Amino acid sequence: MKMWHRFFLLFVLLLSVVACDRAADVEKAADSGSESVQNSQATPDEGQGELPADGLDESVDQQAARPETAKIDGLMDQAQEYFDAEEFGQAKIALDEVLAIDPDNPEVLFDLGGVHVLLGEYAEAIEAYTKAIHQEPDSIIAYQARGFTYYISGDLDKAMDDADQVLILDPQSAEAYYVRGAIRALQGDLEEALEDLDQATILDPNNAPGFHMRGLAKQNLGEQQEAIADFDRAIAIDPALGIAYHDRGVSYANVGDYDQAIVDLDEAIRLEPGSGYYYLSRGGTYFDMSDYDLAISNYDRGLEAEEENSIVSLFSALFPGETETEPRLYNKRGQAYMELGEIDLALADYNQALLLDPEFAEAYHSRGQWFIDQGDPESALVEYDRAIDFDPHFAIAYHNRGLLYSLNSEFDLAQEDLGKAIELDPDEAQYYSTRGNDYQRQGLYRQSLPEYERAIELDPTDPEFYYNRGLSHGVLGQLDEAAADYDQAIELYPEHPDYFNNRGLIYEDQGDIEAAIDAYTQAINLDPLFVNGYVNRGNAFLAMGSTDRALEEYDQAIRLEPHEFSALFNRARILIITGELTEALPDLNTLIEIDPEFASTYFLRGIIYVEMGEQAKAILDLDMAVSLDSSLEEIVEEARLEMGLE
């Protein structure tokens, strides 16, 4: 569940509590008023004598008013029935009829304001609440309701003015601090929200929503353990507060305690089985546990719950820019299907999410990832563009679009997007690493180093960051630093063949060929299909003068990858050195097919043609070698003279 959704639920919960208190006060006042009237009507035995004429006339007037009172009561009953049935338009009509009879009734004005909010008629709601306040200038609940309406209509300053007014009316109101804290939390002012929520819990230590809201603010500040403690307090006060179990489960998931997260989410669903949000969160937890089948099962159940859950339409009315639960369930289910390789089902879910909410940025991003998986980066780029258009603060969309630009050598655009991603989420280590990779692609290895260093500062447990930094150190000739980085990568994840392979390359550069061969062997043991391991181990054997062992390695590499350039080239070299010219020729022909602009291949083939007596072919190849690489001109000329070529 998104942060604002949980804040909103708690805000509405508190308003409902205050509204119930208001109703109880009204009922109590009515009872008190009735008692007062009875006491004023003393009997003749108490010395009052007969009622005066005007008293009799008043009684007649009261009798005449009874039909109007009965009509108002009937209309209010109708309005309540319509409200319960969520027929808010009909409820509004009934309340308007009441106000036609009693235009200054603050309670009816307040109820009408609430109906206008549910209908998305914010200006009308504010007008109704304002009239109610004029009739009852000390009405705390009216200020609270009007302040919330100001908030959802986008007038945050007036919303805060009303929250402040509540505290002027009642500086000791725990509910008022709660509401102001809720508004600040909804605005993202979490530190200030905490100050108000602290005061709310001090004034009312039994305020379960107050502790819950404070926990939610701490959760979104990343203070997960402190959040869990507040959720504990909320649950101790109100063991039936399902959302408290839900959010405590979210915090447990955030610290990696998935088992306890599931326990809490199970309890939240047991208490409130109709909440699609809770299934969404439990599905997300199973997703993080890599149990994609259970994740899908939860998303399915969430979609079933949403069919019967009317609060979603309330969210849609109040926050038209936000995404309802149903499209989010489809989007997450699509991601789970992707993990299971069910690509068609995944795409169908992404499409359905966007059908329900055509401005759902996350679904466009997911569909972009789908296109990446299908090898269609151009279509992915279009999806990332849409995601960013609908959510200009979508950091990962900028990151992934920047990565595509980088892979396409559009480095200026890549740097712009990666910089934006970092600006939006400066604590995401991966974004710095990706920017470092972009510098590497440009050959800017020194510039890449600070990026990897920042990534490692933020997340010292990711082996890829050390591996990438090792690459830059290696290219810059900083062999000791490169070796240390590869060693750290291996320590963090000793199952990756690339880490051992690159460690072997550094051993070779340091002159330790045997250690290099051991490292390549470890890489091959981890992955017997790891072609680079065989190629590099072959190169190491060749450096030791063991041509037979080198040929074995190159043969295996070529069996696995018939177009492996280095293996073909080095095998051809060995065959030429050992006089097996005929066997070398097919490798050179293949190399020219793979890369017709690699000069050394033509040079070697030209030498073979000389030895085979095919001078015309030899001259063509040697001339081609020089035309592609002028640095070969001197050695080709020497070869010509030595071999007697014209």
Sequence and secondary structure as in RCSB ss.txt:
>XXXX:A:sequence
MKMWHRFFLLFVLLLSVVACDRAADVEKAADSGSESVQNSQATPDEGQGELPADGLDESVDQQAARPETAKIDGL
MDQAQEYFDAEEFGQAKIALDEVLAIDPDNPEVLFDLGGVHVLLGEYAEAIEAYTKAIHQEPDSIIAYQARGFTY
YISGDLDKAMDDADQVLILDPQSAEAYYVRGAIRALQGDLEEALEDLDQATILDPNNAPGFHMRGLAKQNLGEQQ
EAIADFDRAIAIDPALGIAYHDRGVSYANVGDYDQAIVDLDEAIRLEPGSGYYYLSRGGTYFDMSDYDLAISNYD
RGLEAEEENSIVSLFSALFPGETETEPRLYNKRGQAYMELGEIDLALADYNQALLLDPEFAEAYHSRGQWFIDQG
DPESALVEYDRAIDFDPHFAIAYHNRGLLYSLNSEFDLAQEDLGKAIELDPDEAQYYSTRGNDYQRQGLYRQSLP
EYERAIELDPTDPEFYYNRGLSHGVLGQLDEAAADYDQAIELYPEHPDYFNNRGLIYEDQGDIEAAIDAYTQAIN
LDPLFVNGYVNRGNAFLAMGSTDRALEEYDQAIRLEPHEFSALFNRARILIITGELTEALPDLNTLIEIDPEFAS
TYFLRGIIYVEMGEQAKAILDLDMAVSLDSSLEEIVEEARLEMGLE
>XXXX:A:secstr
  HHHHHHHHHHHHHHHHHHHHHHHHHHHHHHHHHHHHHHS  GGGT  S  HHHHHHHHHHHHHHHHHHHHHHH
HHHHHHHHHTT HHHHHHHHHHHHHHSTT HHHHHHHHHHHHHTT HHHHHHHHHHHHHH TT HHHHHHHHHHH
HHTT HHHHHHHHHHHHHH TT HHHHHHHHHHHHHHT HHHHHHHHHHHHHH TT HHHHHHHHHHHHHTT HH
HHHHHHHHHHHH TT HHHHHHHHHHHHHTT HHHHHHHHHHHHHH TT HHHHHHHHHHHHHTT HHHHHHHHH
HHHHHHHT THHHHHHHH TTS  HHHHHHHHHHHHHHHTT HHHHHHHHHHHHHH TT HHHHHHHHHHHHHTT
 HHHHHHHHHHHHHH TT HHHHHHHHHHHHHTT HHHHHHHHHHHHHH TT HHHHHHHHHHHHHTT HHHHHH
HHHHHHHH TT HHHHHHHHHHHHHTT HHHHHHHHHHHHHH TT HHHHHHHHHHHHHTT HHHHHHHHHHHHH
H TT HHHHHHHHHHHHHTT HHHHHHHHHHHHHH TT HHHHHHHHHHHHHTT HHHHHHHHHHHHHH TT HH
HHHHHHHHHHHTT HHHHHHHHHHHHHH GGGHHHHHHHHHHHT  
